[in-house]
Amino acid sequence: MPPEMNLFSVELPTLIPLLLLLSVMFWILDSLLARLDVYTWIWHPSLFRLGLFISLYSAIGLWILHRNGVAS
């Protein structure tokens, strides 16, 4: 994964577009969990949401690194 990507002549860190994509994915997953009433079984829903977002962001970042052969 290159450290920066060129988007319309603007250098952006590679993880910024990943963050935008994950935000949409997280919004859909959060809506699904709320519709299924999962948050009634969780002690602290906002802390769970934060942990879920961080876990997903880290997992996708590590998957991209592994796919590109940077991490073994």
C-alpha positions in Angstrom: 0.0 0.0 0.0 1.6 3.3 -1.0 1.8 5.9 1.8 0.0 8.5 -0.3 -2.3 8.5 -3.2 -2.9 11.2 -5.8 -6.5 12.3 -6.0 -7.1 15.2 -8.4 -3.6 16.5 -7.8 -4.0 16.3 -4.0 -1.7 14.0 -2.0 -3.8 12.0 0.5 -2.8 9.4 3.0 -4.0 6.0 1.8 -6.1 5.4 4.9 -8.3 8.5 4.3 -10.4 6.9 1.5 -10.4 3.7 3.5 -11.9 5.7 6.4 -14.6 7.1 4.2 -15.5 3.7 2.8 -15.6 2.1 6.3 -17.8 4.9 7.6 -20.5 3.9 5.1 -20.0 0.2 5.8 -20.2 0.9 9.6 -23.4 3.0 9.2 -25.1 0.1 7.4 -23.9 -2.4 10.0 -24.9 -0.2 12.9 -28.4 0.2 11.4 -28.7 -3.5 11.0 -27.7 -4.1 14.6 -30.1 -1.5 15.9 -32.9 -3.0 13.8 -32.2 -6.4 15.2 -32.3 -5.0 18.8 -28.7 -6.1 19.5 -28.0 -3.0 21.5 -30.5 -3.9 24.2 -28.2 -6.8 25.2 -25.0 -4.7 25.4 -24.1 -2.9 28.6 -22.6 0.3 26.9 -23.8 0.7 23.3 -21.7 3.7 22.5 -18.5 2.0 23.7 -19.4 -1.1 21.7 -19.9 1.1 18.6 -16.5 2.7 19.1 -14.8 -0.7 19.6 -16.5 -2.1 16.6 -15.5 0.8 14.4 -11.8 0.6 15.5 -11.8 -3.2 15.1 -13.2 -3.0 11.5 -10.8 -0.1 10.6 -7.8 -2.0 11.9 -8.9 -5.3 10.3 -9.3 -3.7 6.8 -6.0 -1.9 7.1 -4.2 -5.0 8.0 -5.9 -7.0 5.3 -4.7 -4.4 2.7 -1.2 -4.5 4.1 -1.2 -8.3 4.0 -2.6 -8.4 0.5 0.1 -6.1 -0.8 2.8 -8.2 0.9 3.9 -5.6 3.4 3.0 -7.6 6.5 3.6 -11.3 6.8 
